Every structure is written in C-alpha cells, then in structure tokens.
Amino acid sequence: MILIMLGTNDAKTYQWNETDYVQSYVEMADQLLALNPPPKLYFMIPPPEYREDNRFKINQTIVNDRLPDIIPKIAG
C-alpha cells in the first residue's frame, strides 16, 4: 500500500505549473504500479491552506481549489 499526498510545495507561486504537475504525478504513479507485485495506491488531497494567501509563497487557491479538482482526475 502506498499513500501519495503531493501538491502543497508544488503550489508555491514561483514553481506552480499545472501541466508539469499532472504529468509528473501520472509518471510517478505509473512507475509505482509497475512494481511487482503492484501496490495499492491511494491518492490523497493535501489539507486546506488556511494561512494567509502566499504565506511561505504557497498559493492558497491552488491548494484549496485546484488540487482537490486535479488529484481525483489523476487517480481516475
């Protein structure tokens, strides 16, 4: 069993790229599923960002709105 919860650090304003995020996430999941025996993967949505927007340069909209939409689609 593998739990994956990625995205909060990726949501930093200076490095967020949604296309790259999705591509990297899918590639990582594919590599994990290629293991023998294949693990059970669980994709977790990061917890909401309640601190002020851009605190530690983390974009609150990405964490709270985009990631909860994107991750279930990746897990599809």
C-alpha positions as CSV (number, residue, x, y, z in Angstrom):
1,M,0.0,0.0,0.0
2,I,1.3,3.4,-0.9
3,L,-0.2,6.8,0.1
4,I,0.6,9.7,-2.1
5,M,-0.1,13.3,-1.0
6,L,1.7,15.8,-3.1
7,G,1.0,19.4,-4.0
8,T,1.4,21.9,-1.2
9,N,5.0,22.7,-2.0
10,D,4.3,22.5,-5.7
11,A,1.7,25.3,-5.2
12,K,4.4,27.8,-4.4
13,T,3.9,30.8,-6.7
14,Y,7.3,30.6,-8.2
15,Q,7.1,27.0,-9.3
16,W,3.5,26.0,-10.0
17,N,2.9,24.6,-13.4
18,E,-0.3,22.6,-13.6
19,T,0.7,20.7,-16.8
20,D,4.1,19.6,-15.3
21,Y,2.4,18.7,-12.0
22,V,-0.1,16.4,-13.7
23,Q,2.5,14.8,-16.0
24,S,4.9,14.1,-13.1
25,Y,2.2,12.8,-10.9
26,V,1.0,10.4,-13.6
27,E,4.5,9.2,-14.4
28,M,5.3,8.5,-10.7
29,A,2.0,6.6,-10.3
30,D,2.8,4.5,-13.4
31,Q,6.3,3.7,-12.1
32,L,4.8,2.6,-8.8
33,L,2.2,0.5,-10.4
34,A,4.9,-1.3,-12.5
35,L,6.4,-2.8,-9.3
36,N,5.9,-6.5,-8.8
37,P,3.6,-7.0,-7.1
38,P,1.8,-3.8,-7.9
39,P,0.9,-1.9,-4.8
40,K,-2.4,-0.5,-3.9
41,L,-2.1,3.3,-4.5
42,Y,-4.1,5.9,-2.6
43,F,-4.1,9.4,-3.8
44,M,-4.7,11.9,-1.0
45,I,-5.7,15.6,-1.3
46,P,-3.5,17.9,0.7
47,P,-5.2,19.6,3.7
48,P,-6.6,23.0,3.0
49,E,-4.3,26.0,3.3
50,Y,-5.8,28.3,6.0
51,R,-2.9,30.7,6.4
52,E,-3.0,33.9,4.6
53,D,-2.5,33.6,0.8
54,N,1.1,33.4,-0.3
55,R,2.4,32.7,3.2
56,F,5.6,30.8,2.6
57,K,4.8,31.6,-1.1
58,I,2.1,28.9,-1.2
59,N,-0.8,29.9,-3.4
60,Q,-4.0,29.2,-1.4
61,T,-6.2,29.0,-4.5
62,I,-4.1,26.1,-5.9
63,V,-4.1,24.1,-2.7
64,N,-7.8,24.7,-1.8
65,D,-9.4,24.8,-5.3
66,R,-7.2,23.3,-8.0
67,L,-5.6,20.3,-6.2
68,P,-9.0,18.9,-5.0
69,D,-10.1,19.0,-8.6
70,I,-7.0,17.7,-10.3
71,I,-6.0,14.8,-8.0
72,P,-9.2,12.8,-8.3
73,K,-8.9,13.1,-12.1
74,I,-5.4,11.8,-12.0
75,A,-6.5,8.9,-9.7
76,G,-9.4,8.3,-12.1
